[in-house]
Amino acid sequence: VQLVESGGGLVQAGGSLTLSCVASGNIYKVNTMRWYRQAPGKQRDLVASITSGGTSDYADFMKGRFTISRDNAKNTVYLQLNSLKPEDTAVYYCNADIKHSPSYEYDYWGQGTQVTVSS
């Protein structure tokens, strides 16, 4: 199984980006999908999560600026980043709980996509 993120880049403060993450490989079902971020020298923090049923949850620091969504048919999760601030600069990682069979579930990570917000 692979998780591949895309959509990162350089954007000015106040701008927007949409990140995507596609899961591929031997997949029976993709359960909860999440976005994390890690700034240089800091720990990796959970940004948002979404269940297979579409229930989402967000970290407090986002204050309504980010939106997580998913397309189950495409095994894809998105993160819409709005009103970006320089402090949002980080590598954004996709994470997913993936079943290869009805019995077994594993935790997978993508390689990350860089988001840089200039002031």
Salt bridges, closest charged atoms under 4 A:
ASP88 OD1 - ARG37 NH1 2.84
ASP88 OD2 - ARG65 NH1 2.72
ASP97 OD2 - ARG34 NH2 2.72
